[in-house]
Amino acid sequence: MRVLIAGGGIGGLTTALSLHEAGIDAVVYESVRELKELGVGINLLPHAVRVLSALGLQSALAATAIETQALAYYTKHGRPIWREPRGLAAGYQWPQYSIHRGWLSMILARTVRERLGANAIRTGHRIAHFEQDDDGVTAHFVDPATGKTIGGDRGDALVGADGIHSTIRELLYPDEGPPRFSGITMWRGVTEQETFLDGRTMAIAGNWDIRAVVYPISREAALRGRSLINWVAEIRDEEKTDWHWEDWDRQGSKSDFVPAFRDWRFDWLDLPQLFRESDTVFEFPMADRDSLERWSVGRVTLLGDAAHPMYPSGSNGAAQAILDAAALPRALQAEPHVRDALRAYEAERLDPTSEIVRLNREFAAERVLRLVDERCPPDCENIHDYVPLEEMKEIARRYSLVAGSGRSVVNHRLA
C-alpha cells in the first residue's frame, strides 16, 4: 500500500512516520520550496507525546523542549486564580512539552528522511487536483512559484494534511468559503529573558476580551539560566469583520497591541517589556471552520487542520493532528479495503474533534478566566469565594475528557 500526503506540517510528517511504522509506504508533498524553522511555540500534551514517543522521538523532544510541570491562571492584574500540575507532575506516564513549532517540524522532517528516504518529502509541490478510480488515486501538482504543472503521482490513498486553507478540502467542498473569524486578533512572538515563575510553567492571564499566554520553550536557554519565552497577546474586537485572508500570519506592529497591555506589569513578569523586546511579531486572526459531516470521499481523506481547524485553546491544535496521524494507520491495517479504512478512521476521529471545535469557540478550557471576570467584584479578596476551586477543577476535567487527554484515559492506553 502507498499513501500520498499533501502537506508537510506536523500532521503530515507525523502521519508519514506512523504509516511507515505500520509497514505502509508514504510520500509527503509540500508546497514550500524549503522546510524552515518557522512559527513560534506550541504545547504537546501527554496524549500527543505518547504518540510521538511510540515513534521513537521522546529523546529528541526532551533534548529540545521544556518539560512543562504546571498551568497557572491569573487575572489581568496578575493575581493568581488557580494552578494545576501538568504532565508527569500530574501523574501522567508521559510529560507535557512546550517547544518551538519550527524545531518540532525539523525533528519530524529529519526523522522522515532518515527512515523513509531522502525523497520521502518532496518540496515545491502544491496539489492542484486529483482523480480516483477503483484501483487508486492520482494527485496532480503545480509549482507554487510559477503555477506550472510539474507532474503527478499515484497511490492507494490521498491524505489532505494541507492546513486551514486546504486545497483538498476546497476540492471536496468547493462552496465552503473562507475560515470563520472569531473576532480575536492574535499577536505572537518569542523573547529571551530571565526565567519567570519556576521556568517550567505555562501562564494564562486576562479575561474574555483580552488575554496573554506565556511559556518557556527552550531547554538550551534553560541550561544557560535563561528562558526563551513564547508569548501570545489576544484582543477581541467583535466589529472587526474585514480581515484579509491573504495576510494570514503576517508580520505585525507592536503599536497595535502593546498599549492595551501597558498596565500588565506583574511581580512575576513585565508583559509590555516582554512584547517590546521581541525581534519579530506575527499577527493573524484566530479562526476555525464549521465541522464537516464527512472527511473521506472514496480514497481521499482529510487530517489535522485541513479536517478540523480549531481555535488554539486548550493546547489541542497540533495534538489532535498527531492523534489523527496515529488513528489512520490503525484503520488501514484493520480494514481490507482503503475506502472502508478511511471511513473507519473518520468514524473514530470526526466526532471528538468536532466537539473540541465547538468547545474551543466557547474557550471552554480557559472558562475559569471568564467566570472570575464575571463573578468577582474589583475588591474581592478571595477569588474562590466566587468561583470555587472544585468548580475550576471540574471545568478542566470535562475538557480533558472530550479532548482525550484525561490522565486515566492516556495512562490506560499505555497499559
C-alpha positions in Angstrom: 0.0 0.0 0.0 1.2 3.5 -0.8 -0.3 6.7 0.7 0.2 10.2 -0.7 0.2 13.0 1.9 -0.4 16.6 0.8 1.2 18.9 3.4 4.5 18.7 5.3 3.4 20.2 8.6 3.3 18.5 11.9 0.2 16.4 11.0 1.5 15.3 7.6 5.0 14.4 8.8 3.7 12.5 11.8 1.3 10.6 9.6 4.2 9.6 7.3 6.2 8.3 10.3 3.1 6.5 11.7 2.4 4.9 8.3 6.0 3.8 8.0 5.9 2.3 11.5 2.9 0.3 10.4 4.6 -1.0 7.2 2.8 1.3 4.8 4.7 3.3 2.2 4.2 7.1 2.3 5.4 10.2 0.5 4.9 13.8 1.6 4.3 16.6 -0.9 4.8 20.1 0.5 4.2 23.4 -1.3 7.1 25.4 0.1 10.5 25.1 -1.6 12.4 24.5 1.6 11.3 23.4 5.1 12.4 26.0 7.6 12.2 26.6 11.4 9.1 28.8 11.1 6.4 29.8 13.7 6.5 30.2 17.4 5.7 27.9 20.4 3.2 25.1 20.9 2.4 22.7 23.7 2.3 19.0 23.3 0.0 17.4 25.9 0.8 13.9 27.2 -1.7 12.2 24.8 0.3 13.6 21.8 3.7 12.9 23.4 2.5 9.3 23.9 2.2 9.0 20.1 5.5 10.7 19.3 7.3 8.6 21.9 5.9 5.5 20.4 7.6 6.7 17.2 10.9 7.0 19.0 11.0 10.8 19.3 10.9 11.4 23.0 14.7 11.7 23.4 14.8 14.4 20.7 11.9 16.2 22.3 13.4 16.1 25.8 16.7 17.5 24.4 15.0 20.4 22.8 11.8 21.3 24.7 10.8 22.4 28.2 9.1 19.8 30.2 6.1 21.7 31.4 5.1 21.0 35.0 2.2 23.5 35.7 -0.5 25.6 34.1 -1.4 28.8 36.1 -4.2 31.2 35.6 -4.1 34.9 36.5 -6.4 37.9 36.4 -5.4 40.8 34.1 -3.9 42.4 37.2 -1.6 39.4 37.7 -3.5 38.0 40.7 -3.3 34.2 40.9 -6.5 32.3 40.2 -5.6 28.7 40.1 -2.6 26.5 39.4 -2.7 22.9 38.3 0.1 20.3 37.7 0.8 19.1 34.2 2.4 16.1 32.6 4.5 13.9 34.9 3.8 16.2 37.8 0.1 15.5 37.3 0.6 11.7 37.3 0.7 11.1 33.6 3.1 8.5 32.3 4.4 10.9 29.7 5.4 14.5 30.0 3.9 17.7 28.6 6.4 19.5 26.4 6.5 23.2 25.3 8.5 23.5 22.1 9.1 25.8 19.2 6.9 24.7 16.3 9.8 25.0 13.9 12.1 22.8 16.0 9.4 20.1 16.2 8.9 20.3 12.4 12.6 19.9 11.9 12.8 16.9 14.2 9.9 15.3 12.3 11.3 16.1 8.9 14.8 14.8 9.7 13.3 11.5 11.0 11.1 11.1 8.0 14.1 11.4 5.7 16.2 9.1 7.8 13.6 6.3 7.9 11.6 6.7 4.7 14.4 8.0 2.4 15.7 11.4 1.3 13.0 11.7 -1.4 10.1 11.0 1.0 9.5 14.7 1.4 9.1 16.4 -2.0 9.0 20.2 -1.6 7.9 22.8 -4.1 4.8 20.7 -4.9 1.4 22.2 -4.4 -1.5 19.9 -5.1 -3.8 21.2 -7.9 -6.4 18.4 -8.3 -6.8 14.7 -8.0 -8.8 11.9 -9.6 -9.6 8.5 -8.3 -10.9 5.2 -9.6 -11.4 1.6 -8.3 -7.7 0.9 -8.2 -6.2 4.1 -6.8 -5.9 7.9 -6.7 -3.8 10.2 -8.8 -2.6 13.6 -7.4 -1.5 16.3 -9.8 0.9 19.1 -8.7 2.0 22.5 -9.7 5.0 24.7 -8.9 3.7 27.2 -6.4 6.1 29.9 -7.6 5.1 29.6 -11.3 1.8 27.8 -11.4 3.2 25.4 -14.0 2.2 21.7 -13.9 5.1 19.6 -12.6 3.6 16.1 -12.8 1.6 13.7 -10.7 1.8 10.7 -8.5 -0.4 7.7 -7.9 -1.2 5.9 -4.7 -3.8 3.8 -2.9 -5.0 6.8 -0.8 -4.6 10.6 -0.6 -4.4 12.4 2.7 -5.1 16.2 2.8 -2.9 17.5 5.6 -2.5 20.9 4.0 -3.8 23.1 6.7 -6.7 25.5 7.4 -6.5 26.7 3.7 -6.5 23.1 2.4 -6.7 22.7 -1.3 -8.0 19.2 -0.9 -10.8 20.3 1.4 -11.7 23.0 -1.1 -11.8 20.4 -3.9 -14.1 18.3 -1.8 -16.2 21.2 -0.6 -15.9 24.0 -3.3 -18.7 26.1 -1.8 -17.5 26.3 1.8 -15.8 29.7 1.7 -13.1 31.1 3.9 -12.4 30.3 7.5 -14.6 31.7 10.2 -13.1 34.6 12.0 -13.6 34.7 15.8 -13.3 38.5 16.2 -10.0 37.9 18.0 -6.7 39.1 16.6 -3.6 37.3 17.9 0.0 38.6 18.1 2.7 36.1 18.7 6.5 36.2 19.3 9.4 34.8 21.3 11.7 36.7 23.6 14.7 35.5 25.6 14.6 36.9 29.2 15.2 36.0 32.7 13.3 33.0 33.9 9.8 33.7 35.2 8.0 31.7 37.9 9.8 28.3 38.1 10.9 28.2 34.5 8.5 25.3 33.7 5.1 26.9 34.0 2.6 28.0 31.3 0.7 31.1 32.4 -2.6 32.5 31.0 -3.8 35.9 32.2 -6.8 38.0 31.4 -10.4 37.6 30.5 -12.9 37.0 27.6 -11.9 40.2 25.7 -8.1 40.4 26.3 -5.6 37.9 27.5 -2.0 36.8 27.3 -0.4 33.4 27.2 3.3 32.9 28.1 5.5 29.8 28.5 9.2 28.9 28.0 10.1 26.6 25.1 13.9 26.0 25.1 15.9 23.6 27.1 19.1 25.1 25.8 18.1 28.5 27.1 17.2 26.9 30.5 20.6 25.3 30.8 22.1 28.8 30.5 19.8 30.0 33.3 17.5 31.9 30.9 14.1 31.4 29.3 13.1 31.6 25.7 9.5 32.7 26.3 6.8 32.1 23.8 4.1 34.7 24.1 0.6 35.3 22.7 -1.4 38.5 23.0 -5.1 38.3 22.1 -7.6 41.2 21.8 -11.3 40.7 20.9 -13.0 43.2 18.5 -16.4 41.9 17.5 -16.7 44.8 15.0 -13.7 43.7 13.0 -15.1 41.8 10.1 -12.7 42.8 7.2 -9.8 40.5 7.8 -7.9 39.9 4.6 -7.1 36.2 4.5 -4.2 36.8 2.1 -2.5 38.5 5.0 -2.5 35.3 7.1 0.4 35.1 9.5 1.8 38.4 8.5 4.3 40.5 10.5 2.5 42.7 12.9 3.1 46.1 14.6 3.7 46.3 18.3 1.9 49.6 18.4 -1.4 47.8 17.5 -1.5 45.8 20.8 1.2 46.7 23.3 -0.7 49.9 24.6 -3.7 47.6 25.5 -1.3 45.7 27.9 0.5 48.8 29.3 -0.5 48.1 32.9 0.2 44.4 32.8 3.3 44.6 34.8 3.1 41.7 37.3 5.5 40.8 40.1 6.4 37.7 38.2 6.6 39.1 34.6 6.5 42.5 32.9 4.4 41.8 29.8 4.9 45.1 27.9 8.6 44.7 28.2 8.4 41.1 27.0 6.4 42.2 23.9 8.7 45.1 23.1 11.9 43.0 23.3 10.7 40.5 20.7 12.6 40.8 17.4 9.6 39.8 15.3 5.9 39.9 15.9 3.4 37.8 13.9 -0.2 38.9 13.6 -3.1 36.7 12.4 -6.8 36.1 13.0 -8.0 33.5 15.4 -10.1 31.4 13.1 -11.6 28.0 12.6 -14.1 26.3 10.3 -17.5 24.6 10.9 -17.2 20.9 11.3 -17.9 18.7 8.3 -20.2 15.8 8.1 -17.5 13.7 6.5 -13.8 13.9 5.7 -13.5 10.9 3.5 -14.6 10.6 -0.1 -13.6 7.3 -1.7 -9.8 7.1 -1.4 -9.3 10.7 -0.2 -9.5 12.0 3.4 -8.5 15.0 5.5 -6.3 15.2 8.6 -5.3 17.9 11.1 -6.2 21.5 10.4 -7.5 20.5 7.0 -10.1 18.4 8.7 -10.8 20.3 11.9 -9.2 23.7 12.2 -9.9 25.0 15.7 -9.1 27.9 18.0 -5.8 27.5 19.8 -7.5 26.9 23.1 -6.5 24.0 25.4 -3.3 23.3 23.5 -5.1 20.9 21.2 -4.4 22.0 17.6 -1.2 20.1 16.9 -2.2 17.4 19.4 -5.3 16.5 17.6 -3.4 16.3 14.3 -1.0 13.9 16.0 -3.8 11.7 17.2 -5.3 11.7 13.7 -1.9 10.5 12.5 -1.9 7.6 14.9 -5.5 6.6 14.0 -5.1 6.5 10.2 -2.6 3.5 10.0 -4.6 1.6 12.6 -7.7 1.8 10.3 -5.7 0.9 7.2 -4.3 -2.1 9.0 -7.7 -3.2 10.3 -9.8 -2.8 7.2 -9.0 -4.8 3.9 -10.3 -2.0 1.6 -9.0 1.5 1.6 -12.4 3.2 1.3 -13.6 1.2 4.4 -10.4 2.1 6.3 -10.8 5.8 5.6 -14.4 5.7 6.8 -13.3 3.9 10.0 -10.6 6.5 10.6 -13.2 9.2 10.1 -15.6 7.4 12.4 -13.0 7.4 15.2 -11.8 11.0 14.9 -14.6 13.2 13.4 -17.0 13.4 16.4 -14.4 14.1 19.1 -12.6 16.8 17.0 -16.0 18.4 16.1 -16.8 18.6 19.8 -13.4 20.2 20.5 -14.0 22.8 17.7 -17.3 23.6 19.4 -15.9 23.9 22.9 -12.9 25.9 21.8 -15.3 28.5 20.3 -16.5 28.9 23.9 -12.9 28.9 25.3 -14.1 26.0 27.5 -10.5 25.1 28.5 -10.0 28.6 29.9 -13.5 29.2 31.1 -12.2 30.0 34.6 -10.9 33.3 33.3 -14.4 34.4 32.2 -16.1 33.2 35.4 -13.7 35.1 37.6 -14.1 38.3 35.5 -17.9 37.9 35.6 -18.4 37.0 39.3 -15.7 38.6 41.2 -16.1 42.3 42.2 -13.0 44.5 41.8 -12.3 44.5 45.5 -12.7 40.7 46.1 -10.1 39.3 48.4 -10.6 35.6 47.9 -11.4 34.6 44.3 -12.5 31.2 45.4 -15.4 32.7 47.4 -16.9 33.5 44.0 -15.5 30.7 41.8 -14.9 27.6 44.0 -11.7 25.6 43.4 -13.7 22.5 42.8 -15.7 24.2 40.0 -12.4 25.1 38.3 -11.1 21.6 38.6 -14.3 20.2 37.1 -14.1 22.6 34.1 -10.6 21.3 33.4 -11.6 17.6 33.9 -14.6 17.9 31.5 -12.5 19.5 28.8 -9.7 16.9 29.1 -12.3 14.1 28.7 -13.6 15.5 25.4 -10.0 16.1 24.1 -8.9 12.6 25.0 -6.2 14.0 27.3 -7.6 12.9 30.7 -5.0 11.2 32.8 -6.9 7.9 33.3 -7.6 7.7 29.5 -4.0 8.4 28.5 -2.4 6.1 31.1 -4.9 3.3 30.4 -4.0 3.3 26.8 -0.3 2.8 27.8 -1.0 -0.2 30.0 
